[in-house]
Structure formats: C-alpha cells, structure tokens
Amino acid sequence: MLRNGGNAMDAAISAAATLAIAIPFMNGLGGDAIGLYTMPGGDVTAINGSGATPRAMSVASLRSHGLTAMPQRGPFPVTVPGAVAAWGEALNRFGSRPLAEILEPAIALAEQGVALDVSAVEFFNGAEYAALVSEFPALAAKFGPAGGRQIGERLKQPSAAETMRVLATQGWRSFYSGDLARQWLAEARAQSVLIDSEDLAAHATLFQRALSTWWRGLQVHVAPPNSQGLALLAMLGLAEAQPAPPPSDRSDPLIDPVAYLRRKTVAFAMRDAYCADPRRIRMPPDLLSPDRLRTLSLDAGPAMSFAGGGDTSTLVVVDAAGRAVSWVQSLFEAFGSGVVCPNHGLVLHNRAMLERLDDDPVRGLRGGFRPFHTLCPALVTGTGGVELAIATPGDHGQPQSLFQVMRRHFEQGLDIQSAIEWPRLRHDAGRDVMLERRCPSSWDSTLSKAGWAVKRVDSWSRVMGGVNAIRRTEGQLFGGADPRRSSYAIAE
C-alpha cells in the first residue's frame, strides 16, 4: 500500500484486514480493534473500535439461564464487533484510498488461500483447537478438522471473501445495517447471541484524545479506558517517580524483578479501578502526576484476577511523511466465542467474558456498555514527532511486555530489535510469576525469598507477547519484530 502511494492509515487498515484472513483464529471480521494515529505536529488520536454489550444483556437475564459467572465461550460473551467500523471510519478520517482498494489484498488471500506457517500448523494440530471443534463443530466445517495440517497447506475462506466484497462495494456500514447485517445477525441470533439490529445500528467508533504522560522527556500515548493502556503509563510513571536501586545482580543491569512486580501490582490495581467504559468511571485528573505517584504505597495487594485472552494481532506503520499508526485487533481468545456465522465467514469474539455477574461499579455487567479491553497500542512522541510506534499481543501481558521493551531501549540503550529479544517476565495474578528460561538464574531465589512462586516458561515464549515496533530517529526508521510470534519488520 505504501509503494502504491497510500499513507500510514491506508497501509495499517489494509494490513489489518489481511491479518483477519491470514490469522483467523486470532482476529477477524467478528472482532474488535483499538488503534492510535498521529501526524507530525498533531495530537495523538485514539481510535476505539470496541463494541458494547447487547442492550438486552443484564445480570438478571443471564442468571435466569442458571449462570453464576460470565461463561468463557458461547453466545453470551459476544459483544458488537467493532473492527469493521474501525477500519471504515479510520480510513474516512485519516486515509487517502477507498475501502475497495484497501480490501483487495485480503479478498485475494481469502479466495486463493493463506499458506499455513509454523504457528498456524501448531495451532490447528494442537489440543486447544481439538477441544474447540469438539465443542463448536461449525469451526471444523469452516476451518477444517483438528490435526493433520502441513506447513504450506492453503486455507481458503470464500465466505469471508464474499463478505469483504460486499463491504468493498456497499461500504463498511453494510456490516451494521442493511441486507448483509440482517443476514449475518440472523445466523448469530439462531445460536442465542443477544445482539440485535438496534445494537448494530447504534455502534460507532470512538475518536478520542489519547491518554498521555511524560516519561524521560518523551510523551507516551495510549488509548484511554476502556483500554488497559493506563497500566502501561502507570508502570512507567512509577519506575520514574519511585526508582529502584540499581540491581545488585550484574546479570541484568536494568530490572530488579521484585521491584518490577511491586510496581506492576500497583499499576494494575489502578487499571482495575479505572479501565472500563468511560461512562462508568471518573478518573482523577492527577492520577498519573509525578507527585501522586511518588506518594503511592508499593505494598498493594494483588490485582484482580482475570483469566484468558492473548490471541491478538498487532501492527505498526510509519510512513515517509511521519504519520504513525499503532493498531491492535483481536477475537480475544482463540476463535473467540466459538460462535460461527458460516455463510459470512465470521467468528464472533468473546470480549464480555471479563465482565462480572454482579453490581460491581467498574466490572459488573451492564447492557449497552463497552467492556474492559486488554488491547493496548502505544506511541511515543518527541519534539520531532513520533519516535516509537509499538504494539504487542498478549492480553494482560501487553503493558508488561511494552514496559520492558521500552525501558530496555530508552534506558538500557539497546537497539529496538535487541530490546525486543531480551528475555521477559510476566505476572498475571496471585503470587505466581513467569520467567523465560533465558532470564537470570539468580532471579528464582530472589523472587522466592520475596514470596513469589516462579514458573519457568520457554526461552522464547509466546505468552510473553509478540512485540512489533518502529523506532524513528534522525530521519531514519528502525524496525523491530518479535521472534516469539512470527513477527516481521518490512521496510519500503
């Protein structure tokens, strides 16, 4: 798209649509998207393409089905898919090419078939997909049976291609109103999905000023709530406001794992208090101020426990004019809810699984509200415009991976590729902490003495994310891509 004269947003949306076909178990037409956009000298705009819960959904209605907690999969965690609207509305505001041209590569790939790579073969031959098709046979009818896949085998998606052709000719709004919307919605409602035509017609992408903070003389921008971007800013701010002593362990010159986990826990407690539909919360204006962060106790209890998620696709683009996009889209978990609209190539996501069936003011389920979202794109700007565009999959690990890579690059001085490749740690909830096998061996005893239970994971574990980044400095662009998840940096 860039070679053909398109700008950063044209390239981002074309790539996003193509990823929806190339990695259908991680993202797709039935998912959500959240992005950031900026141009030199301009503000950073957050593009919130997350959908709301159905208006008919309530704690009482789900409890009447015998539920005591939001199920992980099936029809009830499905919210309005926001990715298609985000593509169309972002192009209308910031793109230069028509949607029909933008979708051409995705349509071609869906018709000709995507050649399965190592990651896709491992998924389709793995236990997770076998369990999914056992529970949701329509997945096997659409994407093939579990097992027996070979590298290079082509996965064709003709019904998704046809849906995209309708979008190309009738526009993105056809996904939310009109014949296409009625047809795929009928398939979904036949499987007890609660979304109705009014929910679809009422959906709109939010264009908001990014949530930002100063860090090391640069401005870091994330999407505001309901995104968890706040957690990244809080982690960075705490590391600067309450710096830890230099690690005594010379095997890592930057990160003390115990200090890291204390700050992460406090940052995620802030996330759990404020990252919800903005109509539900009021964030203090000084929440991230250095004065306030300096006074916070680092002895907070563990953050709220959330399970699941991590099957997400990310991309970043910087064009010759300095426009930059950080884009994240997802079905939340592998094939999301498992609910398939087979005639239209849709698998619906399960984003509402993180909501609670109670009256909790932040996370309690409410119909017509956007649920908490783990998608966490980021941009870093300086006096000359964007300096870093960065994103990663990894559900609750997204702010953690971004934090570690950004500190490695800007503080430790590693080039962006080396910063991405450096071994990582991750904490989700409780006292369990995951370390890649390449992390210093001394960390095990250090963490154990502080009351943490260490679990070593693969040396290049996909649970640690798949960071994509572009560093822009002194007129040059440097790409970084994560080997943990088959990521690639492409230079035009």
N, C-alpha and C positions, 0 to 999 in steps of 0.2 A: 504493500500500500504506500509506503514511503517512497519507493522507487518510482511509483506512478504519480507522484506529486501530492499525495494525501498528507494530512498533518497528523500530529500525535494522537488525537482523538479518533480520527479515521482508522489509523493503524490499530489502536487499542481495541476498538469495537469489532473490527474485522477479525483480529486475533481471538477476542473473547468468544465470538460466535463460532469460530473454527474449533476452539478448545471444547465448546459444548458438544461438538461431534467427536472430536479426537479422544476425549476422556469422558465418555458419557456416564460413567459411574461416579465421577467426582463433581460434575456440574452439568447444566443443561438448560433447555428452554423452560423447564418447570422449576427453576431455582431462583435464587436472589443474587444481587450484585451490589457492591459498595465500592466507590472509587473516589479519587482525588484528582483535581485538574488545576494547573496553573500555567500562566504565560509570563514572560519576563515583565517585571514591574507590576504584575497584577496580584490580586488576592488569591488565596488557595480556596477553591470551591469543593465542598464535599457533595458527592452525588449518592444519595441514599436510595438505592433500588431494592430495599427490603419491603416485603408485603405485610399486611396486617392479618391478624387472626380473623376468621369469619365472624360477622356480627352476631350470628346465631349461636356462637360458641360461648359457653359460660361454665363456671364451676358446677352449678346445679345440673345443667344439661348433661355434662359428662359423668357426673356422679350417678345420674339416673340410669346410665349404662353399666353401672356396677364398678366404675373406675374409682380408685383411691389416689392414683397418681397419673400424670400425663404419660400415655404409652410412648414407647420409643419409635414405633413404626405403625403403619396402617393409616387409615383415613383421618384420624383425629389430630395428629400433629401438623397437618397440612395447612399452610397459610397461603395467601395470594402470591403467586410467583411474580417477582419484580424485575427479573433480569431483562426480559424483552423490552419492557417500558424504559428501563435504564439505558439500554442500547439506543433506542429511538430518540429519547429526549436528550441524552448527552450529545448525540450527533446533531440534533436540531440546534443546540446552543453553541457547541464548540467544534463541530466537524465541518468539512467542506465538500464531502461527497455524499451522494444519495444512498439510502439504505440498500437499494437493489444492488449497487456496486459493492457495497461493504459486505453483503452476504454471499457474493459469488463464490469465494473460496470454500466457505462452509458447505454450501449446497453441493459443490463439486465433490468435496470429500465425502459427504453423506451418500451420494449416488455411487461413486467409484469405490468407496470403502476405505477405511483407515487401516493401515498395516499395523497390527498389534506389536508393540515393543515389549521389552522385558517386563516392565512394570505392569502393563495390561495383561500379559500372559500369566504373570504370578497371581494377579487378582482373579481372573476368570478360572484359573486352575486351583484356586485356594479354598480354604474352609469357609471363609466369610461368604463368598458368592454361592457356594454349595448350600449353605444354610438359608441364604436369601431366596434362592429359586425354589427351595423346598417349601418355604412359607408363601412365596409370591410366584406361582408358576408362570404368570404372564411375563416376568423378566426373562425366563428361559426362552419363551416363544419369541421374544423381541431381540434378545442379545445372544441367544444360543445357550446350550446346556453347560453345566459346570464340568470342567476338566477337558483334557484332550486338545487344548489350544496350542498352536505353534507360533513362534516368532515369525512375523511377516504375513500371517494369515489376515485376510481382509474382512473387516466387519462393516457391512453395508447397512445404512439406515434410511431406506427410501421414504418412509412416512415422515421422518424428521425433515428430509429434503423437501417434501411437498409442503409441509407447514412453513418452512422458510421461504418457499416460493410464493406462498400466499402473503407472507409478511413483505416480501420484496415488491409485490405488485399492488397490494392493498394498504401497506403501511403497518407500522407496529401497533397501531390502535386496534387493528383487526383481531389481535390476540385477546383483547379485553371487551370488545363489543362487536356485534355482527355475527355472521354465519360461523366463522372459524371459532370464535369464543363460545358460541352456543354448542357447537359440536364437541369440542374437547371437554367443556364443562359437563355435558351430559354423560360422557364416559366417566368422568371423575365422580359425579354425584351418584351414578349407578353403583359405585363402590363405597358409598356412605361418606364421601368427602362433604364437608359442610359449607364450602364456598358456594355462593350463589351469584347470579348475574349482577346484582347490585354491588356485591363486594368487588367484583371485577371492574365494573364501570367506575367505581369510586376510587380506584387505585391511581396514584400519581407519584412520580419520582420526586423526592425532596432535593432541592438545591440549597445548600446551607453554607454559611461561612465555616471553614474548618476550625476545629478546636486546636489551639496552638499554645506553645510555651517556648521560652528562650532556654537554650542549653548550650553551654560552651561557646557563646557568641553567635550561635545559629538559631534559627527558628524551626522547630519541629512541629509538623502539622499532621493531624489525624482526623478521622471522621468523628463527629460528636455523638453522644448517645442517641440511638440505642446501640451503636457500635461500642466495642470494648476498647477503643483507641485510648480512652482516658488512662487505662492501666499502663500503657507504654509511656505516656507523658509523666505519670506519677513515679514510675520506676527511674526514669532519667532524672527527674527533679530531685528525688530523694537521694540518689547517688551523688548529686552535686551539692545539695543542701546539708547532707549528713554524710560526708565522705568517710569511708572505712580506712583504717591504717593500711599502708602497703602490705600485701600478703607476705607473710614470713616464708611461705613455700615458694622457692625460686622457680619451681616448675611452671608456675603461671604468674606472670608479672602484673596482672591486672585484677583478677577476680578472686576474692575470698568467698568461698561457697556459702559459708554460714552468714556472712553479711549480705550476700546476694539474696538468700532465702528470706531473711528478716525484712528486707526492703520489698521484695516481691509480695510477701504476705500482706504487708500494709497497703501496697498499691492495689492488690486485688480486692481487699476489703473495701477500698474506695470504689472500685469498679462495681462490686456487688451492691453498693448503696445507691449508685447514681446512673448506672448504664441500663436504661430502659427507655421506652417511648418517652420523648421529651414532654408529653402532656402529663406524665405520671410523676415526674421528679422535678425538683428545683435545685440546681447545682449552685453552691455558693460561688460568687464571682471571684473570691480569692482562694479557691480550693487548691490551686497549683502554685500559689505565690511562694517565693523562697522563704518568707517569714513564717508562713503557716507550716510549710514542710519541715523547717528547722525545729519546730516545736512538737512535731508528731512523735509519739512513742513508737518505737520499733518492736514492741513486745506484744503486738496484737495477736489474737488467736488466729487459727487457720481460717482461710477464706471459705466461703460457701462451696460445697462440693457439687460439681457438675460433671456428669459422665458423657462420653460420646463426642462425635464430631471429628473433623480433621480431613475429610475428603473434599478438598477445595482446590481451585485453580487460581493462579495469580500471574500477573504480567505487569511489566513497567515499560514505558516508552518515553524517550526524549527525542524531539525532532531537531532539525538544523536551526530552527528559529528559537529554540529554548523552551518550547511548550513541553509540559511533562504530565504524564498520567501514571498513577498507581492504581491498579484495578484488581479486585478480588471478587470471585463469584463461586457459588457453591450449591450443592444439594444437601449440605451439612454432613450427612453420613453417606457411606457407600450406597448409591442408588436411593438415597433419601428415605422417603416414607415406604418405598417399595410399591407404591400405587402407580400403575402404568395406564396411560391413555393410548392404547396401541395403534389406533388409526391415525394418530397425530405425532407419534414419536416422542411423547412426553413421559418423563418420570417426575413425579411431584416430590418436592423436598419435605423435610420433617422438622422445620425450624422451631415450631411451637413446643417441641419436646422438652425444652428448657423451662417452660412456664410451670407454675405450681398450681395444684387444685386447692387453693386456699385464698384467704383475703390478704396475703402479704402485700404491702403497699407498692413494692417495687417489682416483685416477680409473680404475684398472684394473677392467675389467668383472667383476662378481660377481653370480651369480643370487640373487634374493630380497632385494636391497638397493635402496633408493631412490637414483636417480642425482642428480648435481649438478643444481640447478634455478636458472634465472635469475629466476623470479618473486620480486618484491621489494616487497611492500606496506610502508607505513610510517605510524606515528602519532607525533605529538609531544604530550607532556603537560606540564602545569604544575600549580601548586597548586590550580587550579580545575577540573582535569580535562583533557580533550582540548583542545589548542589548534590542532592541524593534523592533518587526515586527508589523505593524499596517496598517489598511485599513478601509475604510467605503464607502458605497454608499451615494448618496445624492447630485448629480450634483454640483451646485455652493456652496453647504454647505460642501463639502468634506474637503477642507482645514480648514474650520472653526471648524468642529467637531474634526478633528485631533489635531488642535492647542489647543483647550480647554482641551481635554483629556491629551495631553502631558504635559501641564502646571500643571494640577491637580496632575498628577503623580509625575513628576520630581521636581516641585517647592512646591506644597502644601503638598506632601508626602503621598498622598492617594495610597493605593494598586491599581493595574491596574483595577480590577473589580469595585471598588468604584469610581475610576476616570471616568470610562465609564458610570456609573449610575448617576453621578452628573448631575443636570439639566443644560440645554444648552440654548443659544440664537443664533439667526441666522438672518443675513441681506442679502437680495438679491440685491435690487436696490432702489433708491429713498430714502425717509425718513421713510419707514415702517420697523419695526424690530419685529421679532417674539420671544416670550419668552415662554418656557414651564411653565405651571401653578405652578410648584414647585420652579421656580426662586423667589428670594426675592421680596416681595410685594412692597418694597420701590423703586425698580427699575423703576416702572411705572412713578412715579413723577420725579425721577432723569432724566429719558430719555425725558419725556415730556418737562421739563424745558430747555433741550438742543435742542429741536426742532424735536425730533423723535416721530413718531406715533407708539404706542405699540399695538401689537396684541398678545393676549394670546392664545396658542395652547394647545393641550392635554398634560397631565403631562408626558407621555411617547410617544411623538410624533414621528412618522416615518419620518417626514420631517427633523428631526434633525440627520438622518442617522442611521446606524447600525454598530457601531464600533466593529471590531474584532482585538484582539491584543494578542501577546505573549511576555511576559517580561522574559528575560534571565539574571540571575544574580547569581554569586557564584555557578555556576554549576547546578542551579535549573531553571525550567521553570514554569512560572505562566501564565495561560490563562485567558483572559477576553473576555466576549461576551455580546452583547447589547440586552437587553430585548425589545428594541423598534422595532426590526425587526426579531424576532425569531432566533437570532444568538446563536451559541453553541461553547463551548470550549471542545475539546476532547484530552485526554492525553493517550499516548501509554505507 
